[in-house]
Amino acid sequence: MSTPVKLAVIYYSATGSSAVIAKEIGEVAEKAGAEVRLLRVAELAPAEAIASNEAWAAHAAASADIPVATPADVEWADAVIFGTPTRFGNVSSQLKQFLDQLGGLWAQGKLADKVYSGFVTTATLHGGQESTLLALYNSVHHFGGVLVAPGYTDPAKFVDGNPYGTSHVDAQGAIPVGEQALAAARVQAERVIRFATALKSTAA
Ligand SMILES: Cc1cc2nc3c(=O)[nH]c(=O)nc-3n(C[C@H](O)[C@H](O)[C@H](O)COP(=O)(O)O)c2cc1C
């Protein structure tokens, strides 16, 4: 019998929106038979900055039990789904810092031939969802990864409207992640697991 696909869901979330999507992806992937590690990246912001924002402080406390990702988690995984809130149309510095720690694995060729995908949250509709995902995906190409974007492969993606990856507009926390983004997340998770399973079956 084949071994299950190993999926690492690695995300940053300050105020919790991206974390909701990460959790949904992890649960769906597990139901699809994957072995899942749900991991947050290390926080870089000073404690005073976090404490000055009620939602940020609350989410930091609520997610304290989620393990912090290490490069070894990427090495372990057959597939990695990264998630981030946008920061001026770009990947958050916290997730970027994590990516920048992957140089050692990259140099050994250990980031290649895995499946990668991504999701994003923004405050506004045109606030940089695609640019953030494309920026994230630059790194995937350098890894030699197999990028599995959702495309418009499922009716749910027409509702979500983002073929680059699951996305949600949260109006700075005023709009909780709802069924639209969760449905897109499910499509993306299942698609990633499907492709990772196929890829794994071709490995020696
Ligand atoms: C420094 C900073 C820059 C941001 N830049 C943008 C932006 O360019 N466009 C946007 O729509 N939202 C922007 N946001 C808002 C967050 O990306 C957005 O509220 C996100 O959904 C929060 O996700 P989280 O709850 O997972 O932290 C920014 C927030 C911060 C703190």
The ligand as an SDF file (V2000), in Angstrom:
LIG
                    3D

 31 33  0  0  0  0  0  0  0  0999 V2000
    1.7330   46.6110    7.0780 C   0  0  0  0  0  0  0  0  0  0  0  0
    0.4480   46.1210    6.4710 C   0  0  0  0  0  0  0  0  0  0  0  0
    0.2750   46.2330    5.1070 C   0  0  0  0  0  0  0  0  0  0  0  0
   -0.9210   45.8140    4.5210 C   0  0  0  0  0  0  0  0  0  0  0  0
   -1.0550   45.9590    3.1760 N   0  0  0  0  0  0  0  0  0  0  0  0
   -2.2490   45.6540    2.6280 C   0  0  0  0  0  0  0  0  0  0  0  0
   -2.4480   45.8630    1.2320 C   0  0  0  0  0  0  0  0  0  0  0  0
   -1.5660   46.2990    0.4910 O   0  0  0  0  0  0  0  0  0  0  0  0
   -3.6630   45.5650    0.7130 N   0  0  0  0  0  0  0  0  0  0  0  0
   -4.6850   45.0840    1.4860 C   0  0  0  0  0  0  0  0  0  0  0  0
   -5.7590   44.8330    0.9740 O   0  0  0  0  0  0  0  0  0  0  0  0
   -4.5060   44.8440    2.8050 N   0  0  0  0  0  0  0  0  0  0  0  0
   -3.3130   45.1150    3.3850 C   0  0  0  0  0  0  0  0  0  0  0  0
   -3.1120   44.8930    4.7200 N   0  0  0  0  0  0  0  0  0  0  0  0
   -4.1930   44.2370    5.4980 C   0  0  0  0  0  0  0  0  0  0  0  0
   -3.9900   42.7500    5.7510 C   0  0  0  0  0  0  0  0  0  0  0  0
   -3.2130   42.1190    4.7670 O   0  0  0  0  0  0  0  0  0  0  0  0
   -5.3390   42.0420    5.7790 C   0  0  0  0  0  0  0  0  0  0  0  0
   -6.2040   42.6360    6.7170 O   0  0  0  0  0  0  0  0  0  0  0  0
   -5.1880   40.5480    6.0300 C   0  0  0  0  0  0  0  0  0  0  0  0
   -6.3730   39.9170    5.6160 O   0  0  0  0  0  0  0  0  0  0  0  0
   -4.9250   40.1770    7.4760 C   0  0  0  0  0  0  0  0  0  0  0  0
   -4.7470   38.7790    7.5650 O   0  0  0  0  0  0  0  0  0  0  0  0
   -4.5310   38.0340    8.9690 P   0  0  0  0  0  0  0  0  0  0  0  0
   -5.8060   38.2710    9.7570 O   0  0  0  0  0  0  0  0  0  0  0  0
   -4.3250   36.6130    8.6340 O   0  0  0  0  0  0  0  0  0  0  0  0
   -3.3530   38.6710    9.6260 O   0  0  0  0  0  0  0  0  0  0  0  0
   -1.9430   45.2770    5.3280 C   0  0  0  0  0  0  0  0  0  0  0  0
   -1.7480   45.1580    6.7040 C   0  0  0  0  0  0  0  0  0  0  0  0
   -0.5720   45.5750    7.2740 C   0  0  0  0  0  0  0  0  0  0  0  0
   -0.3860   45.4410    8.7590 C   0  0  0  0  0  0  0  0  0  0  0  0
  1  2  1  0
  2  3  1  0
  2 30  2  0
  3  4  2  0
  4  5  1  0
  4 28  1  0
  5  6  2  0
  6  7  1  0
  6 13  1  0
  7  8  2  0
  7  9  1  0
  9 10  1  0
 10 11  2  0
 10 12  1  0
 12 13  2  0
 13 14  1  0
 14 15  1  0
 14 28  1  0
 15 16  1  0
 16 17  1  0
 16 18  1  0
 18 19  1  0
 18 20  1  0
 20 21  1  0
 20 22  1  0
 22 23  1  0
 23 24  1  0
 24 25  2  0
 24 26  1  0
 24 27  1  0
 28 29  2  0
 29 30  1  0
 30 31  1  0
M  END
$$$$
